[in-house]
């Protein structure tokens, strides 16, 4: 990289890291747009400098090709298949235009981190911005109450549960990827410091999720912790180059942290875990139990097999999900709106409904918006990221793998296809895809592009 490219890399990383710190803070829309514009311009210039790698056809570019095809599909959908052209056009001019700028920003950011590894530490710190802000907000709320308060009392005055769950999941994915990379090599004294920091980072995210009472955030973070523990144990006994005691110690601490957070979630958060399966069973019978047609909270949820009303939050989301799947089957090409497709397709199908929001499952919501073809393109990109990244085995490619691995199940239970979360989802997918396309030589001296 020449001096000019180094400056562009610094600008790209600074704009993304600053965006991560203010993304969820109210009243920062103008600043967010400004940072998006700066990052997009830096991204365009960095892409131009590395255009040869990004334009030469090869397997490593499949994830990027899939996302490019998604944008083309949006245009085709609007021209030929839209069920609400005016609404779809307004989102193309707003949300999709911002998403395109975010994708360009993500490509520049990935190039910067791939070429200048010393900049990665700023990303690793900034990715924990939301959990840090959330814990500070909780401590401030405790100060206002004059005592430590339980999660059910915590007033989340900066943002809602989805922010804690979404950005927390990304932070845990990055931490787990880095820990897996560390334990893939020789463990030395200097790496104990990094292991400790990443462990504390994971603990911070879990604490933030616990305080926000977010079931999906807790679920995906704990699943990643389990994946990390299994991976470390396998490496400890089959291919480990360092101290087995260190590996086992980390696994024990991770299991203890997982058990502590799980018990805390069940003890302090809202109801839902103890009757989860009973509530799901009654929720998916949408023909018999039609409470989902009314505004959430205006009618009591149906009785589950235990003879008690299902937890309303669980009932509503699973009932909406089943309705959404039926609508996808009836309208496989989608409605055309990221934010309003569930509402619009129920109206299109003459289904009485008072709920005007989303299904609360990102992948179902996206399928309702842009159909099976749109979802297939996103999944093609994610699966290709996993397969290609596992071949590369670098620190940053493992982050891409863990992000894609996390996003697939997380998208089933979280609202990742809504407003700025959809923009963020595309940003991180393109970031991961570009990492694999631009990857430098790996530590053994082989080409990172091993699938060629």
C-alpha positions in Angstrom: 0.0 0.0 0.0 1.3 3.4 -0.9 0.9 6.5 1.3 -2.4 7.5 -0.3 -3.9 4.0 0.2 -2.8 4.0 3.8 -4.6 7.3 4.3 -7.7 5.9 2.6 -7.5 2.8 4.8 -7.3 5.0 7.9 -10.3 7.0 6.8 -12.3 3.9 6.0 -11.6 2.3 9.4 -12.2 5.5 11.3 -15.6 6.1 9.6 -16.8 2.5 10.3 -15.6 2.4 13.9 -17.2 5.8 14.6 -20.4 4.5 13.0 -20.4 1.5 15.3 -20.2 3.7 18.3 -23.1 6.0 17.3 -25.3 3.6 15.3 -27.8 3.0 18.1 -27.7 6.4 19.7 -30.9 8.4 19.2 -30.6 11.7 17.3 -27.6 10.8 15.2 -29.2 10.2 11.8 -27.3 13.1 10.1 -24.0 12.0 11.6 -24.6 8.4 10.5 -25.3 9.6 6.9 -22.2 11.7 7.0 -20.0 8.8 8.1 -21.7 6.5 5.5 -20.9 9.1 2.8 -17.2 9.4 3.9 -16.8 5.6 4.2 -18.5 5.1 0.8 -16.1 7.5 -0.9 -13.1 5.9 0.7 -14.4 2.5 -0.3 -14.8 3.5 -4.0 -11.1 4.7 -4.0 -9.9 1.6 -2.3 -11.9 -0.7 -4.6 -10.4 1.1 -7.6 -6.8 0.4 -6.2 -7.6 -3.3 -5.9 -9.9 -3.6 -8.9 -7.8 -6.4 -10.5 -8.4 -8.8 -7.6 -12.1 -7.9 -7.5 -12.8 -8.1 -11.3 -10.9 -11.2 -12.3 -13.5 -14.1 -12.3 -12.7 -16.7 -9.7 -14.5 -18.8 -7.0 -13.6 -16.5 -4.2 -15.8 -13.9 -5.7 -19.0 -16.0 -5.5 -20.3 -14.3 -2.3 -19.9 -10.9 -3.8 -21.5 -12.0 -7.1 -24.5 -13.2 -5.1 -25.0 -9.9 -3.4 -24.5 -8.0 -6.7 -27.2 -10.3 -8.2 -29.4 -9.4 -5.2 -29.4 -5.7 -6.1 -30.1 -6.6 -9.8 -33.0 -8.8 -8.6 -34.5 -5.9 -6.6 -34.6 -3.8 -9.8 -36.2 -6.7 -11.8 -38.7 -7.3 -9.0 -39.7 -3.6 -9.0 -40.1 -3.6 -12.8 -42.0 -6.8 -13.2 -43.3 -8.4 -9.9 -44.0 -5.6 -7.4 -47.3 -5.8 -5.6 -46.9 -2.2 -4.3 -44.7 -0.3 -6.8 -45.0 3.1 -5.0 -43.8 1.7 -1.7 -41.1 -0.4 -3.3 -39.7 2.6 -5.2 -39.6 4.7 -2.1 -37.5 2.0 -0.3 -35.3 1.6 -3.4 -34.6 5.4 -3.2 -34.0 5.2 0.6 -33.1 2.0 2.2 -31.7 0.2 -0.8 -29.6 3.2 -1.8 -28.2 3.4 1.7 -27.6 -0.3 1.6 -25.6 0.1 -1.6 -23.5 2.8 -0.1 -23.0 0.6 3.0 -21.8 -2.3 0.8 -19.3 -0.1 -0.9 -18.2 1.1 2.5 -17.9 -2.5 3.7 -15.7 -3.4 0.7 -13.3 -0.6 1.4 -13.3 -1.5 5.1 -12.5 -5.1 4.4 -9.6 -4.1 2.0 -8.2 -1.8 4.7 -8.2 -4.5 7.4 -6.9 -7.1 5.1 -4.0 -5.0 4.0 -3.2 -3.3 7.3 -3.5 -5.7 10.2 -2.6 -3.0 12.7 -5.9 -1.3 12.1 -7.9 -4.4 13.2 -7.6 -3.6 16.9 -9.8 -0.5 16.4 -12.5 -2.7 14.9 -12.2 -5.3 17.7 -12.7 -2.5 20.3 -15.6 -0.8 18.4 -17.5 -4.0 17.8 -18.3 -4.0 21.5 -19.7 -0.4 21.5 -23.4 -1.5 21.9 -22.8 -3.8 24.8 -20.6 -1.2 26.5 -23.2 1.6 26.0 -26.0 -0.8 27.2 -24.1 -1.7 30.4 -23.4 2.0 31.1 -27.1 2.8 30.5 -28.0 0.1 33.0 -25.6 1.5 35.6 -27.1 5.0 35.1 -30.5 3.6 35.5 -29.4 1.9 38.8 -28.1 5.4 39.9 -31.5 6.9 39.1 -33.2 4.2 41.2 -30.6 4.5 44.0 -29.9 0.7 43.9 -29.0 -2.2 41.6 -32.1 -3.2 39.7 -33.2 -6.4 38.1 -33.5 -6.7 34.2 -37.3 -6.6 34.3 -37.1 -3.1 35.8 -34.2 -1.8 33.6 -35.5 1.0 31.4 -33.6 0.8 28.1 -33.7 4.5 27.3 -31.2 4.4 24.4 -32.3 1.4 22.4 -34.4 -1.8 22.5 -33.6 -5.5 22.7 -32.8 -6.1 19.1 -29.8 -3.7 19.2 -28.3 -5.6 22.2 -29.0 -9.0 20.5 -27.8 -8.0 17.0 -24.6 -6.2 17.7 -23.8 -8.5 20.6 -24.0 -11.5 18.3 -21.6 -9.9 15.9 -19.2 -9.1 18.7 -19.3 -12.7 20.1 -18.8 -14.1 16.6 -15.6 -12.0 16.1 -14.4 -12.9 19.6 -15.0 -16.7 19.1 -13.3 -16.5 15.6 -10.2 -14.9 17.1 -10.1 -17.4 20.0 -10.4 -20.3 17.6 -7.5 -18.8 15.6 -5.4 -18.3 18.7 -5.9 -21.9 19.8 -5.1 -23.1 16.3 -1.5 -22.0 16.8 1.1 -22.2 19.5 0.0 -20.7 22.8 2.6 -18.4 24.2 2.6 -16.0 27.2 1.7 -13.0 25.2 -1.4 -14.7 23.8 -2.8 -15.2 27.3 -3.5 -11.5 27.4 -5.6 -11.7 24.2 -7.4 -14.8 25.4 -8.4 -12.9 28.6 -9.6 -9.9 26.7 -11.8 -11.9 24.3 -13.2 -13.9 27.2 -14.1 -10.7 29.0 -15.6 -9.3 25.8 -17.9 -12.4 25.5 -18.9 -12.0 29.2 -19.7 -8.3 28.5 -22.0 -9.2 25.6 -23.8 -11.9 27.7 -24.2 -9.4 30.5 -25.7 -6.9 28.1 -28.1 -9.4 26.7 -29.1 -10.5 30.2 -29.8 -6.9 31.2 -31.9 -6.4 28.0 -33.9 -9.6 28.6 -33.3 -10.6 25.0 -34.0 -14.3 24.4 -32.6 -14.4 20.9 -29.5 -12.6 21.9 -28.8 -15.0 24.8 -29.6 -18.0 22.7 -27.2 -17.1 19.8 -24.4 -15.9 22.1 -24.6 -19.1 24.2 -24.6 -21.2 21.1 -21.4 -19.6 19.9 -19.9 -20.2 23.4 -20.8 -23.9 23.1 -19.2 -24.0 19.6 -16.1 -22.4 20.9 -15.8 -24.8 23.8 -16.2 -27.9 21.5 -13.7 -26.5 19.0 -11.1 -25.8 21.7 -11.6 -29.3 23.3 -11.2 -31.0 19.9 -8.0 -29.1 19.2 -6.7 -29.7 22.7 -6.7 -33.4 22.3 -6.0 -33.8 18.6 -3.9 -30.9 17.2 -3.1 -28.5 20.0 0.4 -26.9 20.0 0.2 -25.3 23.4 -0.8 -26.1 27.0 -3.7 -28.4 27.3 -4.3 -26.9 30.8 -4.8 -23.5 29.3 -7.4 -24.9 26.8 -9.3 -26.8 29.4 -9.2 -23.8 31.7 -10.8 -21.6 29.1 -13.5 -24.3 28.4 -14.3 -24.6 32.1 -14.6 -20.8 32.4 -16.8 -20.7 29.3 -19.1 -23.4 30.6 -19.3 -21.6 34.0 -20.1 -18.3 32.3 -22.8 -20.0 30.1 -24.4 -21.7 33.1 -24.4 -18.4 35.1 -26.0 -16.4 32.3 -28.6 -19.1 31.6 -29.6 -19.2 35.2 -29.7 -15.4 35.4 -31.9 -15.2 32.3 -34.4 -17.7 33.8 -34.4 -16.0 37.2 -34.6 -12.3 36.3 -35.9 -11.9 32.8 -39.5 -12.1 31.7 -41.3 -15.5 31.5 -40.9 -17.7 28.5 -38.2 -20.4 28.9 -40.0 -22.9 31.2 -43.0 -23.3 28.9 -41.3 -22.6 25.6 -42.1 -25.8 23.8 -45.7 -25.9 25.0 -46.2 -22.3 23.9 -44.7 -23.0 20.4 -47.0 -26.0 20.0 -50.1 -23.9 20.5 -48.7 -21.0 18.5 -48.2 -23.0 15.3 -51.8 -24.1 15.2 -52.9 -20.9 13.5 -56.2 -22.2 12.2 -57.5 -23.2 15.6 -56.0 -20.4 17.6 -56.5 -17.1 15.8 -55.4 -14.6 18.5 -52.5 -13.7 16.2 -55.0 -11.8 14.0 -55.6 -9.2 16.7 -53.2 -6.6 18.0 -50.7 -8.1 20.4 -51.8 -7.5 24.0 -55.4 -6.8 23.2 -56.5 -10.5 23.7 -55.2 -13.2 26.0 -53.0 -15.8 24.4 -54.5 -19.3 24.0 -54.1 -22.0 26.7 -51.2 -24.3 26.2 -51.1 -28.0 27.1 -50.4 -27.1 30.7 -53.6 -25.3 30.9 -52.1 -21.8 31.3 -52.0 -19.0 28.7 -49.0 -19.1 26.4 -46.4 -16.5 26.9 -47.7 -13.8 24.6 -44.3 -12.9 23.1 -43.5 -16.5 22.2 -47.0 -17.2 20.9 -47.2 -14.1 18.7 -43.8 -14.6 17.0 -44.3 -18.3 16.2 -47.8 -17.7 15.0 -46.7 -14.9 12.8 -43.9 -17.1 11.5 -46.3 -19.8 10.4 -48.6 -17.3 8.7 -45.5 -15.8 7.0 -44.4 -19.2 5.7 -47.9 -19.8 4.2 -47.8 -16.4 2.5 -44.4 -17.2 1.0 -45.8 -20.4 -0.4 -48.7 -18.4 -1.9 -46.5 -15.4 -3.1 -43.1 -17.0 -3.8 -41.8 -13.8 -5.6 -42.5 -11.6 -2.6 -44.3 -8.3 -2.1 -41.4 -5.8 -2.6 -41.0 -4.0 0.8 -38.4 -4.7 3.4 -40.5 -3.1 6.2 -44.1 -3.7 5.2 -44.4 -7.0 3.3 -46.0 -9.0 6.1 -48.7 -6.4 6.5 -49.1 -6.0 2.7 -49.3 -9.6 1.8 -52.0 -10.3 4.5 -54.0 -7.5 3.0 -53.4 -8.9 -0.5 -54.6 -12.4 0.7 -57.7 -10.9 2.4 -56.5 -12.0 5.8 -57.9 -10.0 8.7 -55.1 -8.7 10.8 -54.4 -5.9 13.3 -50.6 -6.4 13.5 -48.9 -4.1 11.1 -45.3 -5.0 11.9 -43.1 -7.8 10.9 -42.9 -11.5 11.5 -39.8 -11.0 13.7 -37.9 -13.6 11.8 -35.5 -12.0 9.5 -35.3 -14.7 6.8 -39.1 -15.1 6.7 -39.5 -11.3 6.5 -37.0 -11.1 3.7 -38.7 -13.9 1.8 -42.0 -12.1 2.1 -40.3 -9.0 0.7 -38.2 -10.4 -2.2 -39.3 -14.0 -2.4 -37.5 -17.2 -2.7 -35.0 -15.9 -5.3 -33.9 -13.1 -3.0 -33.4 -15.4 0.0 -31.6 -17.9 -2.2 -29.0 -15.3 -3.2 -28.3 -14.2 0.4 -28.0 -17.9 1.4 -25.7 -18.6 -1.5 -23.4 -15.7 -0.3 -23.4 -16.9 3.3 -22.8 -20.6 2.5 -20.0 -19.7 0.0 -18.4 -17.4 2.7 -18.3 -20.4 5.1 -16.9 -22.9 2.6 -14.3 -20.5 1.2 -13.3 -19.1 4.6 -12.7 -22.5 6.0 -10.2 -23.1 3.2 -8.3 -19.9 3.9 -7.9 -20.4 7.7 -6.6 -16.9 8.4 -7.5 -14.8 11.4 -9.8 -12.4 9.5 -11.3 -15.2 7.2 -12.3 -17.1 10.3 -14.2 -14.0 11.4 -16.1 -14.0 8.1 -16.9 -17.7 8.6 -18.2 -17.2 12.2 -20.3 -14.2 11.2 -21.9 -16.2 8.3 -22.4 -19.2 10.6 -24.0 -17.1 13.3 -26.2 -15.1 10.9 -28.0 -18.2 9.4 -29.7 -19.3 12.7 -29.9 -15.8 14.1 -31.9 -14.7 11.1 -34.5 -17.3 12.0 -35.3 -15.7 15.4 -34.3 -12.1 15.1 -35.5 -9.0 13.2 -32.5 -8.6 10.9 -34.5 -7.6 7.9 -35.9 -4.3 9.2 -34.8 -0.8 8.5 -31.2 -0.2 9.6 -30.7 -3.8 10.7 -31.1 -4.9 7.1 -28.5 -2.3 6.0 -26.2 -3.6 8.7 -26.7 -7.2 7.7 -25.8 -6.5 4.1 -22.8 -4.4 5.3 -21.4 -7.3 7.3 -22.1 -9.9 4.6 -20.3 -7.8 2.0 -17.5 -7.1 4.5 -17.1 -10.9 5.0 -17.3 -11.6 1.3 -14.6 -9.0 0.4 -12.3 -10.3 3.1 -12.2 -13.7 1.2 -11.9 -12.0 -2.2 -8.9 -9.8 -1.2 -7.3 -12.1 1.4 -3.4 -11.9 1.5 -1.2 -14.9 1.7 -1.8 -17.1 4.7 0.8 -17.8 7.4 2.1 -20.9 5.7 3.0 -18.8 2.6 0.3 -20.3 0.5 -2.2 -18.3 -1.6 -5.3 -17.5 0.5 -7.3 -18.1 -2.6 -7.0 -21.9 -2.3 -10.2 -22.8 -4.2 -8.7 -21.5 -7.5 
